[in-house]
Amino acid sequence: MKIDVNTAKLLVGKDVESSMLTYLSEVSHRQAFIEIKSVLTLMNGRKTVIEAKDVEIEKLKKRIEELESYIKIMTALNNEQLIKQAVEQFKNQGFKETFVFGDKENRYFTHATDKSKNFKVKRDDAKAMLTKLAELEQQKQKEDYQKLLENGNGNNNH
């Protein structure tokens, strides 16, 4: 801004060394003030933008809460059907439901060929089952992608 540091400090109310006060009396404070005012106006404009973004963030947070509430309601209404469909999907992916004697809270699923995929979920928790299905799908996609990379994308380029 081409304003002396000590002049700027004086205009915004900061401490200035007493030895500088004599020098500062000769400086055109009016022009310096105009320069600083323009910068403060710009900062105020930036603050307005930040406040507008904060309002938008709050709107998005509220929207997310509404959507989560809607999903909870839909899951609660369709819980039994979702569980049946999820169990069927697990079977299609090579999982078998295993019962553990005395455990009435959880469902255990074991994979026919890959024991590292074995898992348990709460018996009546459709959300947990759907989340697990999504994780398995993501893992499968990652494995398929890795195979493509290893095989040179199928065009014999390694």
C-alpha positions as CSV (number, residue, x, y, z in Angstrom):
1,M,0.0,0.0,0.0
2,K,3.1,2.2,0.1
3,I,2.2,3.4,3.6
4,D,4.9,3.7,6.3
5,V,4.5,0.8,8.8
6,N,4.5,3.2,11.7
7,T,1.8,5.4,10.1
8,A,-0.3,2.4,9.5
9,K,0.1,1.3,13.1
10,L,-0.9,4.8,14.3
11,L,-4.0,4.8,12.1
12,V,-5.2,1.5,13.3
13,G,-4.5,2.2,17.0
14,K,-1.3,0.1,17.5
15,D,1.7,1.2,19.6
16,V,4.3,3.3,17.9
17,E,7.8,4.1,19.3
18,S,7.9,7.6,20.7
19,S,10.9,8.4,18.6
20,M,8.7,8.0,15.5
21,L,6.1,10.5,16.6
22,T,8.1,13.5,15.4
23,Y,8.5,12.0,12.0
24,L,4.9,11.0,11.8
25,S,3.7,14.5,12.3
26,E,5.1,15.4,8.9
27,V,3.3,12.5,7.1
28,S,0.1,13.1,5.2
29,H,-2.3,11.1,7.4
30,R,-5.3,11.9,5.2
31,Q,-3.9,10.0,2.2
32,A,-2.7,7.2,4.4
33,F,-6.1,6.9,6.0
34,I,-7.8,6.7,2.6
35,E,-5.5,3.8,1.6
36,I,-6.1,1.9,4.8
37,K,-9.9,2.6,4.6
38,S,-10.0,1.0,1.1
39,V,-8.2,-2.1,2.4
40,L,-10.5,-2.3,5.4
41,T,-13.5,-2.1,3.0
42,L,-12.1,-5.0,1.0
43,M,-11.6,-7.0,4.2
44,N,-15.2,-6.2,5.2
45,G,-16.3,-7.4,1.8
46,R,-14.4,-10.7,2.3
47,K,-16.1,-11.0,5.7
48,T,-19.5,-10.7,4.0
49,V,-18.5,-13.5,1.6
50,I,-17.4,-15.7,4.6
51,E,-20.7,-15.0,6.4
52,A,-22.6,-15.9,3.3
53,K,-20.7,-19.2,3.0
54,D,-21.4,-19.8,6.7
55,V,-25.1,-19.4,6.0
56,E,-24.8,-21.8,3.1
57,I,-22.9,-24.3,5.2
58,E,-25.7,-24.2,7.8
59,K,-28.3,-24.7,5.1
60,L,-26.4,-27.8,3.9
61,K,-26.0,-29.1,7.4
62,K,-29.8,-28.8,7.9
63,R,-30.4,-30.5,4.6
64,I,-28.1,-33.4,5.6
65,E,-30.0,-33.8,8.9
66,E,-33.3,-33.9,7.0
67,L,-32.0,-36.5,4.6
68,E,-30.5,-38.7,7.4
69,S,-33.9,-38.5,9.1
70,Y,-35.7,-39.5,5.9
71,I,-33.3,-42.4,5.5
72,K,-33.9,-43.6,9.0
73,I,-37.7,-43.5,8.5
74,M,-37.4,-45.4,5.2
75,T,-35.1,-47.9,6.7
76,A,-37.4,-48.4,9.7
77,L,-40.5,-48.8,7.4
78,N,-38.7,-51.3,5.1
79,N,-36.3,-52.9,7.6
80,E,-37.5,-56.5,7.1
81,Q,-37.5,-56.4,3.3
82,L,-34.1,-54.7,3.3
83,I,-32.6,-57.4,5.5
84,K,-34.0,-60.2,3.3
85,Q,-32.6,-58.5,0.2
86,A,-29.2,-58.0,1.9
87,V,-29.0,-61.6,3.0
88,E,-29.8,-62.7,-0.5
89,Q,-27.1,-60.4,-1.9
90,F,-24.6,-61.9,0.6
91,K,-25.5,-65.4,-0.6
92,N,-25.1,-64.3,-4.2
93,Q,-21.6,-63.1,-3.3
94,G,-20.5,-66.4,-1.8
95,F,-21.5,-65.8,1.8
96,K,-23.3,-68.2,4.0
97,E,-25.2,-67.3,7.2
98,T,-23.8,-69.1,10.2
99,F,-25.5,-69.3,13.5
100,V,-23.7,-69.1,16.7
101,F,-25.3,-70.9,19.6
102,G,-26.6,-68.5,22.2
103,D,-26.1,-65.3,20.2
104,K,-29.5,-63.9,19.3
105,E,-28.3,-60.4,18.7
106,N,-26.0,-60.9,15.7
107,R,-25.9,-62.6,12.3
108,Y,-22.6,-64.1,11.2
109,F,-21.6,-64.4,7.6
110,T,-18.8,-66.6,6.3
111,H,-17.3,-66.5,2.9
112,A,-16.8,-69.8,1.1
113,T,-13.3,-69.1,-0.2
114,D,-12.0,-66.1,1.6
115,K,-12.2,-66.2,5.4
116,S,-10.8,-62.7,5.7
117,K,-14.2,-61.5,4.5
118,N,-16.1,-63.1,7.4
119,F,-18.2,-60.6,9.4
120,K,-21.0,-60.2,11.8
121,V,-23.8,-57.6,12.0
122,K,-26.6,-56.9,14.4
123,R,-29.5,-59.2,13.5
124,D,-32.1,-56.5,12.7
125,D,-29.8,-53.7,11.5
126,A,-30.6,-53.2,7.8
127,K,-28.3,-50.1,7.7
128,A,-25.3,-52.1,8.9
129,M,-26.0,-54.8,6.3
130,L,-26.4,-52.3,3.5
131,T,-23.2,-50.5,4.6
132,K,-21.4,-53.9,4.5
133,L,-22.8,-54.6,1.0
134,A,-21.5,-51.2,-0.2
135,E,-18.1,-51.9,1.3
136,L,-17.9,-55.3,-0.4
137,E,-18.9,-53.7,-3.7
138,Q,-16.2,-51.0,-3.3
139,Q,-13.6,-53.7,-2.4
140,K,-14.6,-55.7,-5.5
141,Q,-14.3,-52.6,-7.7
142,K,-10.9,-51.9,-6.3
143,E,-9.8,-55.5,-7.0
144,D,-11.1,-55.3,-10.5
145,Y,-9.3,-52.1,-11.1
146,Q,-6.1,-53.6,-9.7
147,K,-6.4,-56.5,-12.1
148,L,-6.8,-54.1,-15.0
149,L,-3.6,-52.3,-13.9
150,E,-1.7,-55.5,-13.6
151,N,-2.9,-56.8,-16.9
152,G,-2.0,-53.5,-18.7
153,N,-5.7,-52.6,-19.1
154,G,-6.3,-55.7,-21.3
155,N,-4.2,-54.5,-24.2
156,N,-1.0,-56.4,-23.4
157,N,0.8,-53.2,-22.4
158,H,2.6,-53.9,-19.2
